[in-house]
Amino acid sequence: MLRYILPCLAALCLSSSAEEVTLSKPKPTPTVQPGSVFQGIKTTAYTHTEADHIEYGAKNAAGTALKHGQVRSAAADWSVYPIGTVFQIIGDSSLYIVDDYGSALVGTYTIDLYKPTASAMDQWGTRKVSIRILRWGSYAKSLSILKPRAYKASHVREMVSRLAARVAA
């Protein structure tokens, strides 16, 4: 039934004269339009010195340096927010790019924001924010990165399974 409702919802949103689409949670489909705003998104923070990130150092899942400047790294379930998704938190001039993932994020709409220090991570804590999508990432690219890693952990296998279904649809 959801398969029939989502296209109708997308058509309604596209036919609306409003500039913003405001939903409680993003509908992670390739039809998410740049400029879409999603409210009530749970965010947490992480840093590269946490025990579960030490083995990766200051690198993200894409193998590049974690970013914290005008453009900042974010981690998410790639089957919800695919790699390369660029967004802005309303009221924050920084840009965030989904370039990392974490086991606690799989199956959630939570976004984990990279902070360069433990104190900055603690200061952020957990917050609900509104985000504006500037560019939607790629499910196919997410799948191509994760598929070879599927044997490593159950949370990766779960994302691969969800991504494979999205890419095939």
C-alpha atoms as an extended CHARMM CRD file, in Angstrom:
* protein
*
       169  EXT
         1         1  MET       CA              0.0000000000        0.0000000000        0.0000000000  PROA      1               0.0000000000
         2         2  LEU       CA              2.8860000000        2.3320000000        0.8430000000  PROA      2               0.0000000000
         3         3  ARG       CA              4.1560000000        1.8260000000       -2.7090000000  PROA      3               0.0000000000
         4         4  TYR       CA              0.9550000000        3.4990000000       -4.0060000000  PROA      4               0.0000000000
         5         5  ILE       CA              0.7320000000        6.2400000000       -1.3830000000  PROA      5               0.0000000000
         6         6  LEU       CA              4.2700000000        7.6240000000       -1.8350000000  PROA      6               0.0000000000
         7         7  PRO       CA              3.9100000000        8.4960000000       -5.5500000000  PROA      7               0.0000000000
         8         8  CYS       CA              0.5900000000       10.2120000000       -4.7970000000  PROA      8               0.0000000000
         9         9  LEU       CA              2.1980000000       12.1740000000       -1.9640000000  PROA      9               0.0000000000
        10        10  ALA       CA              5.0840000000       13.1710000000       -4.2380000000  PROA      10              0.0000000000
        11        11  ALA       CA              2.6600000000       14.3180000000       -6.9330000000  PROA      11              0.0000000000
        12        12  LEU       CA              0.7540000000       16.4170000000       -4.4080000000  PROA      12              0.0000000000
        13        13  CYS       CA              3.9730000000       17.9920000000       -3.1630000000  PROA      13              0.0000000000
        14        14  LEU       CA              5.1550000000       18.7840000000       -6.6750000000  PROA      14              0.0000000000
        15        15  SER       CA              1.8220000000       20.2950000000       -7.6650000000  PROA      15              0.0000000000
        16        16  SER       CA              1.7460000000       22.5130000000       -4.5940000000  PROA      16              0.0000000000
        17        17  SER       CA              2.6530000000       26.1500000000       -5.0700000000  PROA      17              0.0000000000
        18        18  ALA       CA              4.5920000000       26.2300000000       -1.7930000000  PROA      18              0.0000000000
        19        19  GLU       CA              8.3650000000       26.5360000000       -1.9990000000  PROA      19              0.0000000000
        20        20  GLU       CA              9.0160000000       24.2680000000        0.9900000000  PROA      20              0.0000000000
        21        21  VAL       CA              7.8590000000       20.7470000000        1.6760000000  PROA      21              0.0000000000
        22        22  THR       CA              7.6370000000       20.1520000000        5.4030000000  PROA      22              0.0000000000
        23        23  LEU       CA              7.3470000000       16.6050000000        6.6900000000  PROA      23              0.0000000000
        24        24  SER       CA              8.0020000000       15.0970000000       10.0910000000  PROA      24              0.0000000000
        25        25  LYS       CA             10.5220000000       12.6280000000        8.6290000000  PROA      25              0.0000000000
        26        26  PRO       CA             12.1020000000       12.4910000000        5.1960000000  PROA      26              0.0000000000
        27        27  LYS       CA             10.7040000000       10.0510000000        2.7160000000  PROA      27              0.0000000000
        28        28  PRO       CA             14.0150000000        8.6980000000        1.4430000000  PROA      28              0.0000000000
        29        29  THR       CA             13.2360000000        8.3760000000       -2.2270000000  PROA      29              0.0000000000
        30        30  PRO       CA             15.0280000000        9.6950000000       -5.2870000000  PROA      30              0.0000000000
        31        31  THR       CA             12.1440000000       12.1800000000       -5.6340000000  PROA      31              0.0000000000
        32        32  VAL       CA             13.3180000000       14.2680000000       -2.6530000000  PROA      32              0.0000000000
        33        33  GLN       CA             13.7200000000       17.6760000000       -4.2310000000  PROA      33              0.0000000000
        34        34  PRO       CA             16.5150000000       20.1310000000       -3.4220000000  PROA      34              0.0000000000
        35        35  GLY       CA             15.1180000000       22.7140000000       -1.0390000000  PROA      35              0.0000000000
        36        36  SER       CA             12.8760000000       20.2190000000        0.7640000000  PROA      36              0.0000000000
        37        37  VAL       CA             12.7120000000       20.9200000000        4.4970000000  PROA      37              0.0000000000
        38        38  PHE       CA             12.2590000000       18.1980000000        7.0940000000  PROA      38              0.0000000000
        39        39  GLN       CA             11.3970000000       19.0380000000       10.6830000000  PROA      39              0.0000000000
        40        40  GLY       CA             12.0260000000       17.1760000000       13.9030000000  PROA      40              0.0000000000
        41        41  ILE       CA             15.1070000000       15.2920000000       12.7220000000  PROA      41              0.0000000000
        42        42  LYS       CA             16.9990000000       13.7840000000       15.6410000000  PROA      42              0.0000000000
        43        43  THR       CA             20.7000000000       14.6250000000       15.5840000000  PROA      43              0.0000000000
        44        44  THR       CA             23.5050000000       13.3650000000       17.7540000000  PROA      44              0.0000000000
        45        45  ALA       CA             27.2350000000       14.0110000000       17.5850000000  PROA      45              0.0000000000
        46        46  TYR       CA             30.3690000000       11.8940000000       17.3180000000  PROA      46              0.0000000000
        47        47  THR       CA             34.0980000000       12.4110000000       17.1990000000  PROA      47              0.0000000000
        48        48  HSD       CA             37.0240000000       10.4170000000       15.8700000000  PROA      48              0.0000000000
        49        49  THR       CA             38.4400000000        9.8360000000       19.3770000000  PROA      49              0.0000000000
        50        50  GLU       CA             35.4540000000        7.7800000000       20.5720000000  PROA      50              0.0000000000
        51        51  ALA       CA             36.2960000000        4.1450000000       21.3320000000  PROA      51              0.0000000000
        52        52  ASP       CA             34.2300000000        2.7720000000       18.4260000000  PROA      52              0.0000000000
        53        53  HSD       CA             35.8510000000        5.1590000000       15.9240000000  PROA      53              0.0000000000
        54        54  ILE       CA             39.5180000000        4.9880000000       16.9630000000  PROA      54              0.0000000000
        55        55  GLU       CA             40.3830000000        2.2190000000       14.4840000000  PROA      55              0.0000000000
        56        56  TYR       CA             39.2500000000        4.5050000000       11.6170000000  PROA      56              0.0000000000
        57        57  GLY       CA             41.0290000000        7.6150000000       12.8800000000  PROA      57              0.0000000000
        58        58  ALA       CA             39.8110000000       10.9050000000       11.4600000000  PROA      58              0.0000000000
        59        59  LYS       CA             38.5620000000        9.2370000000        8.2620000000  PROA      59              0.0000000000
        60        60  ASN       CA             34.9860000000        8.6800000000        7.1460000000  PROA      60              0.0000000000
        61        61  ALA       CA             33.4610000000        5.5750000000        5.5730000000  PROA      61              0.0000000000
        62        62  ALA       CA             34.2940000000        6.9370000000        2.1270000000  PROA      62              0.0000000000
        63        63  GLY       CA             37.9940000000        6.8570000000        3.1090000000  PROA      63              0.0000000000
        64        64  THR       CA             38.5530000000       10.6120000000        3.1370000000  PROA      64              0.0000000000
        65        65  ALA       CA             39.1960000000       12.9850000000        6.0280000000  PROA      65              0.0000000000
        66        66  LEU       CA             36.2870000000       13.8410000000        8.3050000000  PROA      66              0.0000000000
        67        67  LYS       CA             35.3280000000       17.4540000000        7.6670000000  PROA      67              0.0000000000
        68        68  HSD       CA             34.6350000000       20.2340000000       10.1500000000  PROA      68              0.0000000000
        69        69  GLY       CA             34.7040000000       23.6900000000        8.6480000000  PROA      69              0.0000000000
        70        70  GLN       CA             32.2030000000       25.3520000000        6.3460000000  PROA      70              0.0000000000
        71        71  VAL       CA             31.4650000000       21.8360000000        5.0240000000  PROA      71              0.0000000000
        72        72  ARG       CA             31.0580000000       19.2140000000        7.7480000000  PROA      72              0.0000000000
        73        73  SER       CA             30.8000000000       15.4320000000        7.8430000000  PROA      73              0.0000000000
        74        74  ALA       CA             27.6640000000       13.6470000000        8.9610000000  PROA      74              0.0000000000
        75        75  ALA       CA             26.8950000000        9.9750000000        9.4960000000  PROA      75              0.0000000000
        76        76  ALA       CA             23.5620000000        8.3190000000        8.7780000000  PROA      76              0.0000000000
        77        77  ASP       CA             21.9000000000        5.1270000000        7.6240000000  PROA      77              0.0000000000
        78        78  TRP       CA             22.7850000000        5.2460000000        3.9070000000  PROA      78              0.0000000000
        79        79  SER       CA             19.5630000000        3.4820000000        3.0110000000  PROA      79              0.0000000000
        80        80  VAL       CA             17.7420000000        6.5080000000        4.4810000000  PROA      80              0.0000000000
        81        81  TYR       CA             20.1490000000        9.3640000000        3.6520000000  PROA      81              0.0000000000
        82        82  PRO       CA             22.4580000000        8.0830000000        0.8950000000  PROA      82              0.0000000000
        83        83  ILE       CA             26.1150000000        9.0220000000        0.6800000000  PROA      83              0.0000000000
        84        84  GLY       CA             26.6070000000       12.4520000000       -0.8470000000  PROA      84              0.0000000000
        85        85  THR       CA             23.4150000000       13.9360000000        0.6200000000  PROA      85              0.0000000000
        86        86  VAL       CA             24.1260000000       17.6010000000        1.3540000000  PROA      86              0.0000000000
        87        87  PHE       CA             21.9620000000       19.4550000000        3.8400000000  PROA      87              0.0000000000
        88        88  GLN       CA             21.8760000000       22.4970000000        6.0250000000  PROA      88              0.0000000000
        89        89  ILE       CA             20.4750000000       22.7470000000        9.5220000000  PROA      89              0.0000000000
        90        90  ILE       CA             18.0140000000       25.6360000000        9.5830000000  PROA      90              0.0000000000
        91        91  GLY       CA             19.6930000000       28.4750000000       11.4850000000  PROA      91              0.0000000000
        92        92  ASP       CA             23.2280000000       27.1650000000       10.8600000000  PROA      92              0.0000000000
        93        93  SER       CA             25.2520000000       28.4570000000        7.9110000000  PROA      93              0.0000000000
        94        94  SER       CA             27.4010000000       25.3010000000        7.7530000000  PROA      94              0.0000000000
        95        95  LEU       CA             26.8090000000       22.6500000000        5.1020000000  PROA      95              0.0000000000
        96        96  TYR       CA             26.7590000000       18.9730000000        6.0410000000  PROA      96              0.0000000000
        97        97  ILE       CA             27.5240000000       16.0350000000        3.7750000000  PROA      97              0.0000000000
        98        98  VAL       CA             26.6350000000       12.4420000000        4.5520000000  PROA      98              0.0000000000
        99        99  ASP       CA             29.9470000000       10.6300000000        4.1190000000  PROA      99              0.0000000000
       100       100  ASP       CA             29.9200000000        8.2630000000        7.0880000000  PROA      100             0.0000000000
       101       101  TYR       CA             27.6630000000        5.7150000000        8.7660000000  PROA      101             0.0000000000
       102       102  GLY       CA             27.3840000000        4.0350000000       12.1460000000  PROA      102             0.0000000000
       103       103  SER       CA             25.8290000000        0.8860000000       13.5450000000  PROA      103             0.0000000000
       104       104  ALA       CA             23.5220000000        2.7670000000       15.9430000000  PROA      104             0.0000000000
       105       105  LEU       CA             22.0670000000        4.7730000000       13.0470000000  PROA      105             0.0000000000
       106       106  VAL       CA             20.8610000000        1.8510000000       10.9210000000  PROA      106             0.0000000000
       107       107  GLY       CA             17.0810000000        1.6590000000       10.8140000000  PROA      107             0.0000000000
       108       108  THR       CA             16.6850000000        5.2200000000       12.1030000000  PROA      108             0.0000000000
       109       109  TYR       CA             16.2610000000        8.7050000000       10.6910000000  PROA      109             0.0000000000
       110       110  THR       CA             18.9330000000        9.9920000000       13.1030000000  PROA      110             0.0000000000
       111       111  ILE       CA             21.8610000000       11.9630000000       11.7240000000  PROA      111             0.0000000000
       112       112  ASP       CA             25.1740000000       11.9490000000       13.6320000000  PROA      112             0.0000000000
       113       113  LEU       CA             27.1610000000       15.1610000000       13.1700000000  PROA      113             0.0000000000
       114       114  TYR       CA             30.9610000000       15.0290000000       13.2590000000  PROA      114             0.0000000000
       115       115  LYS       CA             32.6230000000       17.2100000000       15.8970000000  PROA      115             0.0000000000
       116       116  PRO       CA             36.4180000000       17.5620000000       16.1130000000  PROA      116             0.0000000000
       117       117  THR       CA             36.6010000000       17.2350000000       19.9200000000  PROA      117             0.0000000000
       118       118  ALA       CA             34.8640000000       15.3140000000       22.6830000000  PROA      118             0.0000000000
       119       119  SER       CA             33.8340000000       18.5660000000       24.3630000000  PROA      119             0.0000000000
       120       120  ALA       CA             32.2000000000       19.8360000000       21.1420000000  PROA      120             0.0000000000
       121       121  MET       CA             30.4560000000       16.4590000000       20.8160000000  PROA      121             0.0000000000
       122       122  ASP       CA             29.1990000000       16.6470000000       24.4050000000  PROA      122             0.0000000000
       123       123  GLN       CA             28.0980000000       20.2550000000       23.9440000000  PROA      123             0.0000000000
       124       124  TRP       CA             25.9290000000       19.2530000000       20.9680000000  PROA      124             0.0000000000
       125       125  GLY       CA             24.3390000000       16.3310000000       22.7810000000  PROA      125             0.0000000000
       126       126  THR       CA             21.0550000000       15.2680000000       21.1770000000  PROA      126             0.0000000000
       127       127  ARG       CA             18.8960000000       17.8210000000       19.3800000000  PROA      127             0.0000000000
       128       128  LYS       CA             15.8900000000       17.8140000000       17.1110000000  PROA      128             0.0000000000
       129       129  VAL       CA             16.4270000000       20.1350000000       14.1860000000  PROA      129             0.0000000000
       130       130  SER       CA             14.9470000000       21.1130000000       10.8530000000  PROA      130             0.0000000000
       131       131  ILE       CA             17.1020000000       20.4140000000        7.8210000000  PROA      131             0.0000000000
       132       132  ARG       CA             16.9960000000       21.6550000000        4.2450000000  PROA      132             0.0000000000
       133       133  ILE       CA             18.1540000000       19.1630000000        1.6200000000  PROA      133             0.0000000000
       134       134  LEU       CA             20.4480000000       20.8880000000       -0.8730000000  PROA      134             0.0000000000
       135       135  ARG       CA             21.3920000000       17.7630000000       -2.8420000000  PROA      135             0.0000000000
       136       136  TRP       CA             20.1540000000       14.2120000000       -2.4760000000  PROA      136             0.0000000000
       137       137  GLY       CA             22.8670000000       11.5630000000       -2.5020000000  PROA      137             0.0000000000
       138       138  SER       CA             23.0980000000        8.3340000000       -4.4630000000  PROA      138             0.0000000000
       139       139  TYR       CA             21.6260000000        5.0080000000       -3.3630000000  PROA      139             0.0000000000
       140       140  ALA       CA             23.6080000000        3.2490000000       -6.1170000000  PROA      140             0.0000000000
       141       141  LYS       CA             26.9170000000        4.7300000000       -4.9150000000  PROA      141             0.0000000000
       142       142  SER       CA             26.0170000000        3.8480000000       -1.3140000000  PROA      142             0.0000000000
       143       143  LEU       CA             25.3580000000        0.2650000000       -2.3810000000  PROA      143             0.0000000000
       144       144  SER       CA             28.6010000000        0.0110000000       -4.3630000000  PROA      144             0.0000000000
       145       145  ILE       CA             30.6340000000        1.1410000000       -1.3490000000  PROA      145             0.0000000000
       146       146  LEU       CA             28.8150000000       -1.0290000000        1.1880000000  PROA      146             0.0000000000
       147       147  LYS       CA             28.3420000000       -4.2650000000       -0.7630000000  PROA      147             0.0000000000
       148       148  PRO       CA             31.9820000000       -5.4210000000       -0.4090000000  PROA      148             0.0000000000
       149       149  ARG       CA             31.7520000000       -4.6920000000        3.3510000000  PROA      149             0.0000000000
       150       150  ALA       CA             28.5490000000       -6.6830000000        3.9390000000  PROA      150             0.0000000000
       151       151  TYR       CA             30.4030000000       -9.6600000000        5.3880000000  PROA      151             0.0000000000
       152       152  LYS       CA             31.8850000000       -7.4930000000        8.1660000000  PROA      152             0.0000000000
       153       153  ALA       CA             28.8140000000       -6.5890000000       10.2210000000  PROA      153             0.0000000000
       154       154  SER       CA             25.0690000000       -7.1150000000       10.4610000000  PROA      154             0.0000000000
       155       155  HSD       CA             24.2970000000       -3.3770000000       10.3030000000  PROA      155             0.0000000000
       156       156  VAL       CA             26.1320000000       -3.1450000000        6.9740000000  PROA      156             0.0000000000
       157       157  ARG       CA             24.2270000000       -6.1840000000        5.6600000000  PROA      157             0.0000000000
       158       158  GLU       CA             20.9710000000       -4.5010000000        6.7000000000  PROA      158             0.0000000000
       159       159  MET       CA             21.8350000000       -1.3150000000        4.7700000000  PROA      159             0.0000000000
       160       160  VAL       CA             22.9430000000       -3.3800000000        1.7380000000  PROA      160             0.0000000000
       161       161  SER       CA             19.6440000000       -5.2590000000        1.7430000000  PROA      161             0.0000000000
       162       162  ARG       CA             17.6010000000       -2.0460000000        1.9010000000  PROA      162             0.0000000000
       163       163  LEU       CA             19.7550000000       -0.3310000000       -0.7020000000  PROA      163             0.0000000000
       164       164  ALA       CA             19.5610000000       -3.2860000000       -3.0930000000  PROA      164             0.0000000000
       165       165  ALA       CA             15.7520000000       -3.0990000000       -2.9100000000  PROA      165             0.0000000000
       166       166  ARG       CA             15.8060000000        0.6730000000       -3.6140000000  PROA      166             0.0000000000
       167       167  VAL       CA             18.2360000000        0.4140000000       -6.5190000000  PROA      167             0.0000000000
       168       168  ALA       CA             16.2530000000       -2.4640000000       -8.0710000000  PROA      168             0.0000000000
       169       169  ALA       CA             12.9400000000       -0.5600000000       -7.7920000000  PROA      169             0.0000000000
